Amino acid sequence: MTMRKVDFSGSYFFVTTLLLLLPLFVSTKAAAAASGLFIFGDSTVDAGNNNYIETIPENRANYEPYAQNGFFQEPTGRFSDGRIIVDFIAEYAKLPLIPPYLQPHIADFSNGVNFASGGAGVLSTTHSGLVIDLERQLKYFEQVRKSLTEKLGAAKAEEVISEAVYFISIGSNDYMGGYFGNETMQQLHGPEEYLGMVIGNLTQAIQVNYKQLSFSFSMLLVKIVLIYNISVTKNCMRKAPENLVS
């Protein structure tokens, strides 16, 4: 993925605006009328894809204490004690539980599929080699679209694609692991520059795929979380009275 940047001077204002504008929740009527649900993202919506890739234990949720509320008989790979938010959306839309894309023997994608991967980020450098990043998830979607076309025919496949709900929840790993936990990345990029890279690549991914694949974003949740601005935090700490700094 080509690193794209967005320039801005007030990161706090920008992020606040982004959080207010990007969660594009349309009416519940749209979700109820959805023909399918396609899910992209990280551990917040991973239904078990990481069970099928080479990764570290922290990036998997197929062991106890996950799935202890009794809904599932055993841990499924969901980072939850039961269902995750997209499971409830599927239930409301009268769809079955949406399976992880890498789960073997999925015969039908017409109800949608889940591409999310715990630990994934917008940038391919975030937990590289241990997760399915957004670029790869979108390539998987292209394969699903081709599969639907072969099985249903072009017209019916486009109908499924255009009437589906698309849910994206991603971005926090780019900051928590990809930047705050990565001294090399901090040395290469300032916090505002890095934020611009994440937003630029996310925006490009949505725009390009919207045009190429004729998406209809009936519902879109983009989770961009900036925990704090490193430079501002350091300045505040330097200015704070010594007796207030532990």
Residue frames relative to the residue before (quaternion, step in Angstrom):
aa qw qx qy qz dx dy dz
M 1.0000 0.0000 0.0000 0.0000 0.00 0.00 0.00
T 0.4091 -0.7066 0.5221 0.2464 3.57 -0.85 0.97
M 0.4084 -0.7164 0.5103 0.2442 3.55 -0.87 0.96
R 0.0664 -0.7888 0.6110 0.0076 3.57 -0.58 1.16
K 0.2151 -0.7935 0.5616 0.0937 3.56 -1.06 0.76
V 0.1799 -0.7364 0.6396 0.1270 3.51 -1.26 0.56
D 0.2591 -0.7808 0.5506 0.1414 3.58 -0.74 1.02
F 0.1883 0.7509 -0.6213 0.1209 3.55 -1.01 0.84
S 0.4423 -0.7285 0.4678 0.2341 3.57 -1.12 0.65
G 0.7830 0.2795 -0.1609 0.5318 3.59 1.01 -0.69
S 0.2240 -0.8306 0.4909 0.1379 3.57 0.13 1.26
Y 0.6423 0.5229 -0.3490 0.4384 3.60 0.95 -0.76
F 0.6519 0.5028 -0.3139 0.4729 3.56 0.96 -0.88
F 0.6604 0.5267 -0.3061 0.4389 3.55 0.96 -0.92
V 0.6849 0.4783 -0.2906 0.4666 3.56 0.88 -0.95
T 0.6259 0.5322 -0.3419 0.4562 3.56 0.99 -0.79
T 0.6514 0.5098 -0.3056 0.4716 3.55 0.96 -0.91
L 0.6446 0.5376 -0.3153 0.4429 3.56 0.98 -0.90
L 0.6721 0.4991 -0.2974 0.4591 3.56 0.93 -0.92
L 0.6660 0.4972 -0.3032 0.4661 3.57 1.12 -0.61
L 0.7685 0.4118 -0.1940 0.4497 3.56 0.99 -0.86
L 0.6996 0.5229 -0.2954 0.3872 3.60 0.94 -0.77
P 0.6281 0.4937 -0.3905 0.4575 3.64 0.97 -0.49
L 0.0394 -0.8444 0.5335 -0.0269 3.57 0.15 1.32
F 0.0238 0.8078 -0.5862 0.0571 3.55 0.33 1.24
V 0.1645 -0.7601 0.6188 0.1109 3.56 -0.60 1.07
S 0.7477 -0.4106 0.2562 0.4546 3.57 -1.24 0.09
T 0.5959 -0.5681 0.4261 0.3750 3.54 -1.21 0.53
K 0.5174 0.6372 -0.4108 0.3970 3.58 1.20 -0.35
A 0.6410 0.5273 -0.3244 0.4537 3.60 1.03 -0.80
A 0.6586 0.4953 -0.3136 0.4718 3.57 0.97 -0.84
A 0.6610 0.5204 -0.3142 0.4399 3.56 0.94 -0.85
A 0.7186 0.4417 -0.2459 0.4775 3.58 1.11 -0.68
A 0.4242 0.7393 -0.4470 0.2716 3.60 1.27 -0.05
S 0.3697 -0.7225 0.5411 0.2201 3.54 -1.07 0.79
G 0.7974 -0.0044 0.0235 0.6029 3.57 1.23 -0.45
L 0.2662 -0.7510 0.5860 0.1476 3.54 -1.31 0.27
F 0.0603 -0.7910 0.6088 -0.0073 3.57 -0.67 1.16
I 0.1291 -0.8384 0.5292 -0.0193 3.54 -0.61 1.24
F 0.0425 -0.7762 0.6288 -0.0181 3.56 -0.95 0.99
G 0.4674 0.7191 -0.4456 0.2567 3.59 -1.00 0.61
D 0.6443 -0.5229 0.4285 0.3575 3.49 -1.31 -0.60
S 0.8263 -0.2475 0.1553 0.4816 3.59 -1.18 -0.51
T 0.5549 0.6204 -0.3964 0.3874 3.60 1.16 -0.41
V 0.8055 0.1885 -0.0939 0.5538 3.58 1.18 -0.53
D 0.3938 0.7127 -0.4868 0.3163 3.61 1.23 0.23
A 0.1940 -0.8028 0.5574 0.0846 3.58 -0.72 1.09
G 0.7898 -0.3126 0.1622 0.5021 3.58 1.24 0.18
N 0.3469 0.7578 -0.4971 0.2415 3.61 1.18 0.22
N 0.6599 0.5326 -0.3221 0.4209 3.58 0.99 -0.76
N 0.4892 0.6371 -0.4386 0.4031 3.59 1.26 -0.09
Y 0.7662 0.4003 -0.1687 0.4735 3.57 1.15 -0.68
I 0.6663 0.4385 -0.3275 0.5065 3.60 1.20 0.34
E 0.5359 -0.5872 0.4884 0.3598 3.54 -1.30 0.33
T 0.2551 0.7580 -0.5598 0.2169 3.55 -0.52 1.17
I 0.6093 -0.5487 0.4191 0.3898 3.57 -1.30 -0.08
P 0.6706 -0.5220 0.3334 0.4082 3.63 -1.13 0.51
E 0.6245 0.5652 -0.3430 0.4158 3.60 1.03 -0.75
N 0.6944 0.4557 -0.2710 0.4866 3.58 1.19 -0.47
R 0.6605 0.4491 -0.3154 0.5124 3.57 1.27 0.27
A 0.1400 -0.7867 0.5966 0.0751 3.54 -1.23 0.51
N 0.4228 0.7099 -0.4558 0.3308 3.56 1.09 0.75
Y 0.6534 0.4362 -0.3262 0.5256 3.56 1.06 0.78
E 0.6067 -0.5449 0.4182 0.4002 3.56 -1.23 0.37
P 0.5657 -0.0660 -0.8130 -0.1211 1.61 -2.29 1.07
Y 0.3590 0.7235 -0.5208 0.2764 3.63 1.12 0.38
A 0.8405 0.2102 -0.1725 0.4686 3.55 -1.33 0.56
Q 0.3440 0.7687 -0.4724 0.2599 3.56 0.86 0.97
N 0.5770 0.6234 -0.3891 0.3562 3.62 1.18 -0.04
G 0.6144 -0.6182 0.3222 0.3695 3.57 1.27 0.12
F 0.5063 0.6528 -0.4432 0.3479 3.61 1.17 -0.19
F 0.7517 0.2281 -0.1376 0.6033 3.55 1.06 -0.85
Q 0.5357 -0.6454 0.4415 0.3187 3.57 -1.06 0.68
E 0.7936 0.0280 0.0084 0.6077 3.56 1.17 -0.58
P 0.6639 -0.4892 0.3572 0.4385 3.62 -1.19 0.31
T 0.2559 -0.8120 0.5166 0.0914 3.56 -0.88 1.00
G 0.6102 -0.4994 0.3867 0.4783 3.56 1.22 -0.42
R 0.5226 0.5972 -0.4211 0.4393 3.57 1.31 0.04
F 0.3704 -0.7201 0.5427 0.2230 3.57 -0.94 0.90
S 0.5404 0.5676 -0.3938 0.4803 3.51 0.61 1.25
D 0.5016 -0.6238 0.4824 0.3557 3.57 -1.24 0.25
G 0.7833 0.1090 -0.0952 0.6045 3.56 1.31 0.15
R 0.8126 -0.1585 0.1583 0.5380 3.53 -0.73 -1.11
I 0.3397 -0.6954 0.5932 0.2215 3.54 -1.35 0.38
I 0.7520 -0.4512 0.2332 0.4201 3.56 -1.25 0.42
V 0.6729 0.5010 -0.3194 0.4407 3.60 0.92 -0.78
D 0.5637 0.5751 -0.3916 0.4451 3.60 1.20 -0.36
F 0.6637 0.4911 -0.2967 0.4798 3.57 1.04 -0.77
I 0.6119 0.5310 -0.3449 0.4739 3.57 1.10 -0.69
A 0.6412 0.5195 -0.3179 0.4669 3.58 0.97 -0.86
E 0.6442 0.5200 -0.3215 0.4596 3.58 0.94 -0.86
Y 0.6611 0.5071 -0.3077 0.4595 3.57 0.92 -0.90
A 0.7036 0.4470 -0.2520 0.4916 3.57 1.05 -0.79
K 0.4311 -0.7216 0.4353 0.3225 3.57 1.35 0.10
L 0.4312 0.6498 -0.4810 0.4006 3.51 1.05 0.96
P 0.5365 -0.5874 0.4709 0.3814 3.61 -1.17 0.36
L 0.6675 -0.4323 0.3774 0.4744 3.57 -1.26 0.07
I 0.3757 -0.7393 0.5145 0.2180 3.58 -0.80 1.00
P 0.3356 -0.7874 0.4812 0.1893 3.62 -0.54 1.11
P 0.5545 -0.5701 0.4714 0.3813 3.59 -1.23 0.36
Y 0.5985 -0.6187 0.3795 0.3391 3.56 -0.97 0.88
L 0.7290 0.4495 -0.2506 0.4513 3.60 0.92 -0.85
Q 0.4331 0.6827 -0.4755 0.3467 3.58 1.23 0.02
P 0.4700 -0.7058 0.4428 0.2913 3.61 -0.71 0.97
H 0.8638 0.2218 -0.1429 0.4292 3.51 -1.36 0.48
I 0.2820 0.7125 -0.5839 0.2682 3.60 0.84 0.94
A 0.2386 -0.8258 0.4998 0.1067 3.56 -0.43 1.22
D 0.8139 0.1744 -0.0431 0.5525 3.57 1.08 -0.65
F 0.1759 -0.7967 0.5737 0.0722 3.57 -0.79 1.09
S 0.4248 0.7522 -0.4430 0.2398 3.61 1.23 -0.02
N 0.6651 0.4599 -0.3085 0.5009 3.60 1.21 -0.33
G 0.6316 -0.5149 0.3300 0.4766 3.55 1.33 -0.10
V 0.1383 -0.7699 0.6158 0.0945 3.55 -1.33 -0.04
N 0.3877 -0.7279 0.5288 0.2005 3.55 -1.22 0.56
F 0.1690 -0.8152 0.5509 0.0578 3.59 -0.67 1.15
A 0.4544 0.7444 -0.4189 0.2530 3.59 1.27 -0.26
S 0.1272 -0.7887 0.6011 0.0208 3.53 -1.21 0.70
G 0.4625 -0.6969 0.4783 0.2679 3.56 -0.69 1.08
G 0.7850 0.2746 -0.2302 0.5053 3.57 -0.79 1.04
A 0.5164 0.6729 -0.4068 0.3392 3.59 1.26 -0.22
G 0.1435 -0.7746 0.6094 0.0894 3.51 -1.29 0.49
V 0.6662 -0.4543 0.3941 0.4409 3.52 -1.36 -0.04
L 0.7299 0.3990 -0.2183 0.5103 3.56 0.96 -0.92
S 0.5090 -0.6648 0.4591 0.2970 3.56 -1.01 0.82
T 0.6071 0.5696 -0.3489 0.4304 3.59 1.24 -0.35
T 0.5736 0.5951 -0.3782 0.4169 3.61 1.23 -0.30
H 0.8257 -0.1265 0.0181 0.5494 3.57 -0.51 1.28
S 0.0674 0.8560 -0.5071 0.0748 3.53 1.04 0.87
G 0.8143 0.2463 -0.2086 0.4824 3.55 -0.96 0.96
L 0.7153 0.4312 -0.2422 0.4938 3.57 1.29 -0.22
V 0.7722 0.2667 -0.1213 0.5638 3.56 1.28 -0.27
I 0.4465 -0.6164 0.5529 0.3392 3.54 -1.35 -0.05
D 0.2322 -0.8109 0.5187 0.1397 3.59 -0.15 1.22
L 0.7267 -0.4640 0.2834 0.4199 3.56 -1.28 0.30
E 0.6190 0.5504 -0.3485 0.4387 3.57 0.99 -0.78
R 0.6731 0.4784 -0.2887 0.4845 3.60 0.94 -0.88
Q 0.6206 0.5434 -0.3437 0.4488 3.58 1.00 -0.76
L 0.6700 0.4900 -0.2961 0.4725 3.57 0.98 -0.81
K 0.6157 0.5198 -0.3483 0.4789 3.59 1.11 -0.58
Y 0.6098 0.5328 -0.3440 0.4753 3.57 1.08 -0.69
F 0.6289 0.5371 -0.3362 0.4505 3.57 1.01 -0.77
E 0.6145 0.5419 -0.3445 0.4584 3.59 1.03 -0.77
Q 0.6488 0.5120 -0.3157 0.4662 3.59 1.01 -0.80
V 0.6354 0.5200 -0.3257 0.4689 3.58 1.04 -0.77
R 0.6358 0.5324 -0.3272 0.4531 3.56 0.97 -0.84
K 0.6559 0.4959 -0.3128 0.4754 3.58 0.97 -0.83
S 0.6324 0.5337 -0.3230 0.4592 3.57 1.04 -0.80
L 0.6490 0.5094 -0.3134 0.4702 3.58 0.96 -0.83
T 0.6448 0.5260 -0.3200 0.4529 3.58 0.98 -0.84
E 0.6663 0.5028 -0.2974 0.4636 3.57 0.95 -0.87
K 0.7262 0.4486 -0.2427 0.4609 3.56 0.98 -0.83
L 0.8040 0.3110 -0.1298 0.4899 3.57 0.89 -0.97
G 0.4970 -0.5966 0.4651 0.4252 3.55 1.19 -0.55
A 0.6608 -0.5617 0.3299 0.3727 3.56 -1.14 0.67
A 0.6842 0.5069 -0.3027 0.4281 3.59 0.81 -0.97
K 0.6961 0.4605 -0.2792 0.4748 3.59 0.83 -0.97
A 0.6288 0.5402 -0.3373 0.4460 3.59 1.01 -0.78
E 0.6623 0.4931 -0.3043 0.4750 3.59 0.95 -0.86
E 0.6078 0.5459 -0.3505 0.4578 3.58 1.10 -0.62
V 0.6468 0.5105 -0.3102 0.4742 3.57 0.98 -0.89
I 0.6720 0.5112 -0.2892 0.4510 3.57 0.91 -0.99
S 0.7276 0.4624 -0.2531 0.4391 3.58 0.82 -1.00
E 0.7301 0.4197 -0.2449 0.4804 3.61 1.09 -0.58
A 0.5160 0.6611 -0.4079 0.3610 3.57 1.29 -0.04
V 0.4271 -0.6356 0.5740 0.2901 3.52 -1.40 0.25
Y 0.1586 -0.7812 0.5990 0.0758 3.59 -1.01 0.87
F 0.0686 -0.8081 0.5847 -0.0181 3.54 -0.70 1.13
I 0.0176 -0.7984 0.6009 -0.0359 3.56 -0.70 1.13
S 0.0688 0.7777 -0.6205 0.0744 3.57 -0.80 1.05
I 0.3551 0.7320 -0.4874 0.3170 3.56 -0.06 1.28
G 0.5254 0.6614 -0.4575 0.2777 3.57 -1.22 0.41
S 0.6462 0.5581 -0.3472 0.3878 3.60 0.94 -0.78
N 0.6338 0.5387 -0.3463 0.4337 3.63 1.02 -0.66
D 0.5745 0.5855 -0.3804 0.4272 3.58 1.14 -0.56
Y 0.7152 0.4180 -0.2480 0.5023 3.58 1.09 -0.67
M 0.7294 0.4616 -0.2661 0.4291 3.57 0.65 -1.10
G 0.7882 0.2614 -0.1439 0.5382 3.58 0.94 -0.84
G 0.7165 0.4864 -0.2555 0.4299 3.53 0.90 -0.98
Y 0.7929 0.2509 -0.1427 0.5367 3.59 1.12 -0.53
F 0.7356 0.4123 -0.2558 0.4727 3.60 0.53 -1.11
G 0.7446 0.3755 -0.2167 0.5076 3.59 1.09 -0.65
N 0.6783 0.4547 -0.2654 0.5125 3.56 1.28 0.21
E 0.2641 -0.8074 0.5075 0.1441 3.59 -0.08 1.27
T 0.6105 0.5578 -0.3535 0.4373 3.58 1.05 -0.71
M 0.6645 0.4962 -0.3027 0.4697 3.58 0.93 -0.89
Q 0.6345 0.5278 -0.3284 0.4593 3.58 1.05 -0.72
Q 0.6524 0.5077 -0.3106 0.4692 3.57 1.09 -0.70
L 0.6875 0.4914 -0.2765 0.4575 3.57 1.08 -0.75
H 0.8179 0.1301 -0.0182 0.5602 3.57 1.03 -0.82
G 0.4260 -0.6610 0.5540 0.2734 3.54 -1.05 0.78
P 0.6818 -0.5206 0.3177 0.4040 3.61 -1.18 0.45
E 0.6736 0.4801 -0.3086 0.4696 3.59 0.96 -0.78
E 0.6273 0.5257 -0.3362 0.4659 3.58 1.02 -0.76
Y 0.6682 0.5007 -0.3055 0.4577 3.57 0.92 -0.91
L 0.6240 0.5341 -0.3331 0.4631 3.56 0.97 -0.82
G 0.6482 0.5213 -0.3090 0.4610 3.56 1.02 -0.82
M 0.6187 0.5403 -0.3387 0.4588 3.58 1.09 -0.70
V 0.6652 0.5016 -0.3067 0.4603 3.57 0.91 -0.92
I 0.6977 0.4655 -0.2777 0.4684 3.56 0.78 -1.00
G 0.6434 0.5367 -0.3254 0.4382 3.58 0.98 -0.81
N 0.6902 0.4696 -0.2805 0.4737 3.58 0.93 -0.88
L 0.6319 0.5203 -0.3326 0.4684 3.57 1.05 -0.72
T 0.6569 0.5103 -0.3062 0.4630 3.56 0.92 -0.91
Q 0.6522 0.5157 -0.3120 0.4597 3.57 0.95 -0.90
A 0.6496 0.5319 -0.3223 0.4373 3.59 0.91 -0.91
I 0.6759 0.4822 -0.2948 0.4729 3.57 0.93 -0.87
Q 0.6806 0.5030 -0.2989 0.4408 3.58 0.85 -0.95
V 0.6765 0.5039 -0.2978 0.4470 3.57 0.85 -0.99
N 0.7189 0.4386 -0.2645 0.4699 3.56 0.83 -0.93
Y 0.5763 0.5650 -0.3831 0.4493 3.59 1.12 -0.52
K 0.7023 0.4607 -0.2650 0.4736 3.58 0.94 -0.92
Q 0.7272 0.4624 -0.2561 0.4379 3.58 0.83 -0.98
L 0.8029 0.3051 -0.1370 0.4935 3.57 0.94 -0.88
S 0.4047 -0.7437 0.4505 0.2831 3.57 1.30 0.13
F 0.0750 0.8095 -0.5710 0.1145 3.56 0.81 1.01
S 0.0928 -0.7094 0.6825 0.1493 3.50 -1.33 0.32
F 0.2096 -0.8107 0.5352 0.1116 3.56 -0.24 1.26
S 0.1557 -0.8088 0.5637 0.0614 3.54 0.09 1.29
M 0.7843 -0.0231 0.0239 0.6195 3.55 1.09 -0.71
L 0.0232 0.8092 -0.5847 0.0524 3.54 -0.83 0.92
L 0.0105 0.7613 -0.6483 0.0081 3.54 -0.85 0.98
V 0.0471 -0.7857 0.6168 -0.0031 3.54 -0.56 1.17
K 0.1824 -0.8087 0.5549 0.0698 3.56 -0.56 1.16
I 0.0777 0.7602 -0.6384 0.0926 3.56 -0.37 1.25
V 0.0024 0.8205 -0.5692 0.0531 3.56 -0.40 1.20
L 0.0780 -0.7573 0.6477 0.0307 3.56 -0.75 1.07
I 0.3526 -0.7702 0.4892 0.2077 3.58 -0.30 1.25
Y 0.7260 -0.2828 0.1732 0.6024 3.56 0.95 -0.87
N 0.4993 -0.6335 0.4979 0.3187 3.54 -1.22 0.45
I 0.4557 -0.7285 0.4346 0.2698 3.59 -0.49 1.21
S 0.6863 0.4941 -0.3075 0.4363 3.57 0.78 -0.96
V 0.6594 0.5011 -0.3118 0.4657 3.58 0.95 -0.85
T 0.6412 0.5319 -0.3220 0.4497 3.55 0.98 -0.86
K 0.6581 0.5049 -0.3119 0.4633 3.59 0.92 -0.89
N 0.6450 0.5178 -0.3242 0.4590 3.57 0.98 -0.81
C 0.6475 0.5165 -0.3162 0.4626 3.56 0.99 -0.85
M 0.6546 0.5129 -0.3156 0.4570 3.58 0.98 -0.83
R 0.6557 0.5118 -0.3181 0.4549 3.57 1.01 -0.80
K 0.7120 0.4594 -0.2524 0.4672 3.57 1.05 -0.77
A 0.5554 0.6349 -0.3893 0.3700 3.59 1.22 -0.43
P 0.5688 -0.5785 0.4479 0.3758 3.63 -1.11 0.63
E 0.5934 -0.6141 0.3850 0.3500 3.56 -0.99 0.85
N 0.6845 0.4975 -0.3109 0.4327 3.61 0.96 -0.76
L 0.6523 0.4927 -0.3230 0.4769 3.59 1.29 -0.09
V 0.6456 0.4979 -0.3106 0.4887 3.56 1.29 -0.20
S 0.2561 -0.7879 0.5423 0.1397 3.56 -0.55 1.15
